[in-house]
Amino acid sequence: MSILCVYHVSTPDTPNKVLTHADDIASTLAEQGVGFERWSANTRVEAGASAAEVTAAYQEHIDSWMTAHGYAQVEVLSVSREHPQQEALAASLRDEYRHEADEIRLFAAGRGLLGLHIDDYVYTLLCEKHDLLRIPAGMPRWLDLGEELRVVAISLFQTVFGAVAQRTGSDLAQGFPGLDD
């Protein structure tokens, strides 16, 4: 089940709002320019699958989104406990970053805690299989994979250069609860 917590940056211990219904999550995020929907596919992939395997499994959907929305770059995050550099990868995703292009992100397997830093608020969304987000360009974010790394996420970006994560230098993410907290 997806869960959205909304915090003021000054109170990382206590959320102002906790939402568990998809419609409530979608409307709250839409107020901030973020799209959220539950999307289902009959496609099954396992955490740790190669980028080529994940892309092949979702190729029809990827092509459709790219054509319909003008996206140009596909990236796959597929991590399991067997990942050779799991600690370094998890730590790098936990640092706040942004992209210069809009992003569509589909969680195809597993889960992760996505943090969005919007003005004086932090929105943390527990994302699970079938969660689809549209995140605007420039929005600071981070992703916590927890201790049991298991996720497959497909990201589409409007441009190749827009897909490059730019670190913000902020340590704000470290002050908020993570996936396992």
Backbone bond lengths (Angstrom), bond angles and torsions (degrees), N, CA, C in turn:
res aa  C-N    CA-C-N  psi(-1)  N-CA   C-N-CA  omega(-1)  CA-C   N-CA-C  phi
1 M - - - 1.433 - - 1.526 108.96 -
2 S 1.297 116.79 131.99 1.461 122.46 177.01 1.521 109.06 -74.52
3 I 1.337 115.32 141.66 1.460 120.98 179.73 1.524 108.04 -136.01
4 L 1.330 116.01 129.09 1.460 121.81 176.99 1.516 109.20 -110.39
5 C 1.329 116.67 126.14 1.469 122.82 173.41 1.519 107.80 -115.50
6 V 1.318 116.07 135.59 1.465 121.91 178.56 1.527 108.00 -115.52
7 Y 1.330 115.24 124.91 1.459 122.33 -177.74 1.525 109.45 -121.26
8 H 1.313 117.05 149.18 1.454 120.47 164.02 1.528 105.60 -82.98
9 V 1.321 117.89 145.08 1.466 120.11 -176.65 1.529 112.52 -59.43
10 S 1.342 117.83 -23.09 1.463 121.04 -178.75 1.531 112.80 -84.08
11 T 1.344 117.61 -9.53 1.468 120.37 -178.08 1.532 111.10 -131.65
12 P 1.325 117.37 68.22 1.468 119.71 -177.51 1.526 114.12 -69.49
13 D 1.336 117.49 -10.44 1.467 120.44 179.50 1.527 112.82 -87.22
14 T 1.334 116.78 -21.24 1.460 120.33 -172.29 1.528 111.13 -130.79
15 P 1.336 117.18 111.89 1.469 118.04 177.44 1.527 111.24 -71.49
16 N 1.324 115.58 144.21 1.465 121.40 174.51 1.519 110.79 -75.97
17 K 1.323 115.13 -27.14 1.461 120.60 -174.17 1.520 108.17 -150.38
18 V 1.344 116.36 140.01 1.463 122.71 174.37 1.525 106.80 -131.27
19 L 1.327 116.07 122.18 1.464 121.38 -176.89 1.523 110.83 -123.14
20 T 1.332 115.78 138.80 1.461 120.26 179.56 1.522 113.63 -123.50
21 H 1.307 118.49 -12.03 1.461 121.45 179.12 1.530 109.48 -88.44
22 A 1.311 116.49 131.52 1.470 121.77 -175.39 1.528 111.95 -55.34
23 D 1.323 118.00 -40.91 1.471 120.10 -179.42 1.526 111.45 -64.89
24 D 1.339 116.97 -39.54 1.466 120.72 178.68 1.527 110.77 -67.54
25 I 1.333 115.58 -41.19 1.466 120.35 177.45 1.526 109.56 -61.44
26 A 1.329 116.40 -47.47 1.468 121.03 -178.12 1.527 111.48 -61.25
27 S 1.324 117.96 -44.36 1.468 119.33 -177.57 1.522 111.82 -70.25
28 T 1.328 117.73 -36.96 1.465 120.67 178.22 1.524 110.94 -65.99
29 L 1.330 116.95 -44.23 1.467 119.75 178.31 1.533 111.29 -69.29
30 A 1.326 117.81 -35.54 1.473 121.13 179.67 1.530 110.71 -60.74
31 E 1.323 117.08 -33.88 1.472 120.61 176.83 1.522 111.43 -60.34
32 Q 1.331 116.94 -22.58 1.462 122.44 -179.21 1.530 112.12 -104.21
33 G 1.332 116.75 7.53 1.459 120.67 177.90 1.517 114.33 85.31
34 V 1.335 117.25 11.04 1.465 122.17 -179.59 1.526 108.78 -104.80
35 G 1.320 116.76 129.30 1.455 120.62 176.38 1.513 110.64 -89.56
36 F 1.331 116.38 142.08 1.465 121.80 176.85 1.513 108.56 -143.10
37 E 1.319 114.61 133.34 1.462 119.51 173.18 1.512 109.56 -153.07
38 R 1.310 114.12 156.96 1.458 120.63 173.00 1.516 105.38 -92.16
39 W 1.313 116.34 127.13 1.446 122.59 -174.46 1.515 107.66 -128.52
40 S 1.294 117.06 134.85 1.460 117.33 -179.01 1.519 110.90 -118.90
41 A 1.306 112.80 149.43 1.458 120.46 176.73 1.518 106.99 -142.46
42 N 1.287 115.99 152.68 1.458 120.18 176.97 1.523 111.18 -83.53
43 T 1.308 115.89 1.15 1.454 122.03 -177.69 1.525 109.69 -78.71
44 R 1.315 115.87 136.92 1.470 120.20 178.91 1.528 108.92 -123.21
45 V 1.325 115.22 129.60 1.467 121.46 173.98 1.521 107.56 -133.15
46 E 1.306 115.15 153.12 1.458 121.41 179.90 1.524 109.85 -105.27
47 A 1.310 115.71 144.99 1.462 120.57 174.67 1.520 108.53 -56.73
48 G 1.315 115.41 135.27 1.456 121.25 -177.36 1.509 113.14 96.30
49 A 1.351 117.86 -8.91 1.466 120.67 176.25 1.522 108.83 -60.65
50 S 1.314 116.17 151.00 1.461 119.48 -179.58 1.528 110.36 -69.31
51 A 1.316 115.53 158.95 1.465 120.49 177.06 1.527 110.48 -58.56
52 A 1.328 117.01 -38.28 1.468 120.88 179.41 1.528 110.85 -64.32
53 E 1.331 117.48 -41.20 1.471 120.69 179.03 1.525 111.17 -65.49
54 V 1.323 116.88 -42.98 1.465 121.05 -179.53 1.525 109.97 -66.14
55 T 1.321 116.46 -46.49 1.468 120.62 179.24 1.520 110.91 -60.54
56 A 1.314 117.49 -43.67 1.467 120.90 179.08 1.525 110.94 -62.21
57 A 1.328 117.48 -41.30 1.460 121.34 -178.89 1.526 111.88 -64.95
58 Y 1.318 117.22 -32.81 1.470 121.92 -177.04 1.525 112.93 -109.33
59 Q 1.320 118.35 12.92 1.461 121.95 -172.13 1.529 113.04 -53.97
60 E 1.310 117.41 -44.59 1.470 120.22 -179.00 1.526 110.85 -60.37
61 H 1.327 117.16 -43.77 1.462 120.96 -179.88 1.529 111.16 -69.67
62 I 1.310 116.33 -40.87 1.468 120.78 178.52 1.532 110.12 -60.62
63 D 1.321 116.40 -47.64 1.466 120.24 179.18 1.520 111.03 -59.32
64 S 1.314 116.65 -42.16 1.462 121.10 -179.80 1.523 111.36 -62.91
65 W 1.345 117.58 -46.81 1.465 120.57 -179.92 1.521 110.92 -65.72
66 M 1.322 116.44 -40.37 1.457 119.53 -178.45 1.529 110.78 -64.84
67 T 1.314 116.57 -41.49 1.456 120.54 179.32 1.530 110.97 -69.13
68 A 1.312 116.75 -47.06 1.467 121.10 -175.57 1.521 112.83 -67.09
69 H 1.329 117.71 -32.85 1.465 120.48 -172.74 1.523 114.18 -117.51
70 G 1.325 117.88 2.70 1.457 120.93 176.64 1.518 114.41 71.73
71 Y 1.310 117.48 31.50 1.460 120.25 177.95 1.521 109.47 -82.89
72 A 1.342 116.37 151.46 1.462 120.04 -172.40 1.527 113.94 -126.53
73 Q 1.323 118.43 -13.10 1.462 121.23 -173.50 1.528 110.06 -132.17
74 V 1.326 116.50 135.09 1.463 122.98 177.04 1.521 108.47 -116.99
75 E 1.321 116.28 133.30 1.457 121.34 173.45 1.519 108.20 -131.05
76 V 1.319 115.94 144.90 1.459 121.60 -179.76 1.521 108.87 -122.01
77 L 1.321 115.53 130.67 1.456 122.29 171.58 1.523 105.73 -109.81
78 S 1.315 116.35 112.85 1.457 121.45 -179.68 1.523 107.55 -133.19
79 V 1.329 114.99 106.98 1.455 120.28 -172.39 1.526 110.07 -132.83
80 S 1.312 114.40 136.11 1.458 121.06 171.96 1.523 107.63 -131.72
81 R 1.300 116.33 176.68 1.471 120.66 -178.82 1.523 112.21 -60.78
82 E 1.325 116.99 -20.11 1.458 120.81 -178.62 1.524 113.29 -84.69
83 H 1.318 117.64 -2.90 1.467 121.24 -178.94 1.528 109.22 -57.68
84 P 1.333 118.17 129.90 1.465 120.63 -173.97 1.530 114.60 -65.13
85 Q 1.308 118.27 -25.46 1.471 121.27 -178.70 1.519 110.24 -123.88
86 Q 1.323 116.24 40.82 1.451 121.12 -172.88 1.532 113.55 -59.44
87 E 1.317 118.33 -41.83 1.454 120.08 -177.53 1.521 111.74 -66.77
88 A 1.312 117.73 -43.69 1.463 121.29 179.44 1.528 110.79 -65.59
89 L 1.325 116.74 -41.38 1.464 120.95 179.09 1.523 110.13 -64.13
90 A 1.320 117.12 -48.95 1.462 121.01 -179.50 1.527 110.95 -59.75
91 A 1.322 117.72 -41.39 1.464 121.29 179.48 1.528 111.35 -65.80
92 S 1.319 117.45 -39.78 1.468 119.64 -178.60 1.524 111.43 -68.15
93 L 1.323 117.59 -34.48 1.463 120.83 178.91 1.525 111.60 -73.39
94 R 1.311 116.87 -23.47 1.473 121.78 -178.47 1.523 111.62 -79.79
95 D 1.336 118.86 -13.78 1.456 122.68 174.36 1.522 109.01 -81.06
96 E 1.334 115.80 138.96 1.457 119.87 -178.38 1.529 110.68 -64.74
97 Y 1.343 115.99 134.09 1.455 122.71 179.55 1.525 109.27 -144.68
98 R 1.317 115.90 172.26 1.470 121.69 175.50 1.515 108.27 -144.89
99 H 1.320 114.84 163.18 1.462 121.80 175.51 1.522 108.36 -119.84
100 E 1.330 116.10 149.16 1.470 120.89 179.34 1.519 112.42 -80.59
101 A 1.314 118.00 -5.91 1.461 121.76 -178.98 1.524 109.79 -124.62
102 D 1.331 115.43 154.90 1.456 120.00 172.17 1.522 109.01 -58.87
103 E 1.325 115.41 152.29 1.467 120.62 -179.28 1.518 110.11 -131.97
104 I 1.309 116.08 136.46 1.460 122.28 164.98 1.519 105.36 -104.49
105 R 1.330 117.17 127.91 1.465 120.61 179.74 1.526 108.86 -127.21
106 L 1.321 114.88 121.45 1.452 121.97 176.94 1.519 109.03 -110.04
107 F 1.306 116.80 125.51 1.459 121.28 172.21 1.522 106.98 -86.45
108 A 1.324 115.73 111.43 1.460 121.90 -175.32 1.525 112.45 -94.59
109 A 1.330 117.57 -20.18 1.466 122.18 177.37 1.523 108.12 -163.00
110 G 1.314 115.89 157.20 1.454 120.60 176.61 1.509 112.44 70.76
111 R 1.341 114.83 -152.46 1.464 119.22 -178.37 1.517 111.20 -159.18
112 G 1.314 114.73 163.76 1.454 122.27 176.99 1.519 108.98 -160.55
113 L 1.308 116.87 158.83 1.455 122.01 178.15 1.525 107.70 -105.14
114 L 1.317 115.84 111.06 1.462 122.64 -179.12 1.517 108.79 -93.28
115 G 1.324 116.56 124.25 1.458 121.58 175.71 1.521 109.46 -103.97
116 L 1.319 116.38 133.31 1.465 122.69 176.93 1.526 107.86 -120.68
117 H 1.324 116.75 123.73 1.459 122.29 -179.96 1.524 107.47 -100.10
118 I 1.328 115.15 108.31 1.465 121.05 -176.04 1.530 108.22 -124.80
119 D 1.316 115.35 108.53 1.463 122.03 -177.69 1.527 109.92 54.27
120 D 1.327 117.57 -122.03 1.463 121.18 -177.65 1.528 112.60 -94.64
121 Y 1.324 116.73 17.19 1.468 120.51 -177.02 1.522 111.25 -128.05
122 V 1.322 113.97 154.79 1.454 121.96 173.73 1.518 107.22 -123.35
123 Y 1.317 114.99 128.31 1.459 122.84 177.68 1.522 106.67 -109.78
124 T 1.328 117.13 115.72 1.459 119.15 176.12 1.520 107.92 -107.16
125 L 1.305 115.91 129.18 1.455 121.63 -176.54 1.519 109.11 -122.27
126 L 1.325 115.79 117.59 1.454 120.55 172.68 1.520 106.42 -74.66
127 C 1.318 115.88 109.45 1.462 122.20 -177.09 1.520 109.35 -100.47
128 E 1.319 115.44 135.51 1.452 121.75 178.52 1.522 109.56 -130.77
129 K 1.311 114.77 178.03 1.460 120.92 179.91 1.527 109.87 -48.39
130 H 1.324 115.63 133.53 1.469 125.56 178.31 1.523 114.43 85.60
131 D 1.331 119.06 2.89 1.460 120.08 175.61 1.525 108.76 -83.72
132 L 1.324 115.87 128.63 1.463 122.84 179.81 1.521 107.84 -121.41
133 L 1.331 115.80 126.20 1.460 120.83 179.94 1.515 110.48 -122.24
134 R 1.311 115.48 149.01 1.457 122.87 169.99 1.522 105.84 -119.17
135 I 1.337 115.51 112.64 1.456 121.14 -174.75 1.525 108.49 -111.37
136 P 1.346 116.75 125.63 1.466 118.96 -177.61 1.529 112.98 -68.03
137 A 1.303 114.79 152.83 1.465 121.78 176.47 1.523 109.96 -55.76
138 G 1.320 115.45 142.18 1.452 121.13 174.41 1.514 116.06 84.59
139 M 1.336 118.73 -8.44 1.459 120.49 -177.35 1.534 110.07 -76.63
140 P 1.345 117.23 121.50 1.466 119.83 178.16 1.528 110.83 -64.92
141 R 1.345 115.44 140.05 1.461 120.65 -176.79 1.512 110.88 -155.81
142 W 1.304 115.35 168.89 1.465 122.69 171.86 1.516 107.73 -152.81
143 L 1.313 115.32 165.38 1.455 121.14 179.90 1.521 108.38 -135.03
144 D 1.330 115.55 123.44 1.460 120.84 177.49 1.521 108.00 -105.40
145 L 1.318 116.33 124.08 1.463 121.63 -178.34 1.525 112.45 -97.59
146 G 1.313 118.56 -3.83 1.452 121.48 178.41 1.517 112.32 71.72
147 E 1.314 114.71 -171.28 1.458 120.65 -177.68 1.524 112.95 -82.65
148 E 1.311 117.32 -27.77 1.473 122.55 -179.15 1.528 108.88 -99.62
149 L 1.303 117.40 67.49 1.459 121.72 -175.28 1.531 111.10 -51.46
150 R 1.328 114.71 116.09 1.457 120.42 177.39 1.520 107.69 -160.06
151 V 1.328 115.90 97.34 1.456 119.82 -179.45 1.525 110.24 -155.80
152 V 1.319 114.58 147.06 1.459 122.26 166.81 1.520 105.57 -130.95
153 A 1.314 116.06 119.50 1.459 121.79 178.74 1.523 108.77 -131.71
154 I 1.315 114.76 134.96 1.459 121.59 177.74 1.524 107.01 -107.40
155 S 1.323 116.77 127.50 1.460 121.41 178.13 1.514 109.90 -118.46
156 L 1.312 115.29 135.66 1.459 122.45 174.82 1.517 107.99 -116.79
157 F 1.329 116.23 136.61 1.452 122.11 -179.38 1.519 109.42 -125.22
158 Q 1.318 115.88 153.80 1.463 121.15 -179.07 1.518 112.55 -69.19
159 T 1.322 116.83 -31.38 1.466 120.11 -179.43 1.525 109.82 -137.76
160 V 1.309 116.09 157.88 1.458 121.26 177.17 1.529 109.70 -62.82
161 F 1.324 117.03 -44.64 1.459 120.80 -178.45 1.525 111.37 -69.85
162 G 1.327 116.54 -30.80 1.460 120.76 178.92 1.512 113.00 -67.19
163 A 1.331 117.55 -18.78 1.458 121.78 -179.27 1.529 112.16 -77.69
164 V 1.309 117.73 -14.61 1.465 121.24 -178.27 1.533 108.84 -73.84
165 A 1.331 116.02 122.05 1.465 120.84 178.68 1.516 110.01 -71.71
166 Q 1.306 115.83 131.88 1.464 122.00 176.79 1.520 108.36 -112.36
167 R 1.304 116.52 117.03 1.470 121.32 179.42 1.524 110.01 -66.03
168 T 1.338 116.35 139.39 1.460 120.00 179.92 1.529 111.51 -87.11
169 G 1.334 117.14 -20.18 1.458 120.84 -176.58 1.519 112.84 85.01
170 S 1.316 117.64 -3.75 1.462 121.98 179.33 1.529 110.08 -81.97
171 D 1.330 115.53 144.67 1.456 119.70 174.73 1.534 111.12 -104.37
172 L 1.314 116.67 17.67 1.460 122.56 -178.10 1.534 111.87 -54.25
173 A 1.310 117.89 -42.39 1.463 122.07 -176.32 1.520 111.87 -57.23
174 Q 1.317 116.89 -34.02 1.470 120.50 -176.97 1.529 112.27 -66.38
175 G 1.305 117.45 -20.62 1.460 120.82 -178.08 1.515 114.91 -86.66
176 F 1.329 117.10 -7.04 1.463 120.54 -176.80 1.523 110.81 -106.31
177 P 1.342 115.85 152.01 1.464 119.01 -179.98 1.528 111.51 -55.33
178 G 1.330 114.30 143.08 1.454 121.11 177.48 1.517 110.87 -96.82
179 L 1.286 115.73 -174.37 1.464 122.22 -177.50 1.521 112.32 -58.84
180 D 1.311 117.61 -37.83 1.461 120.72 -175.84 1.521 113.71 -94.15
181 D 1.339 117.32 2.82 1.483 120.68 -178.77 1.517 111.72 -85.97
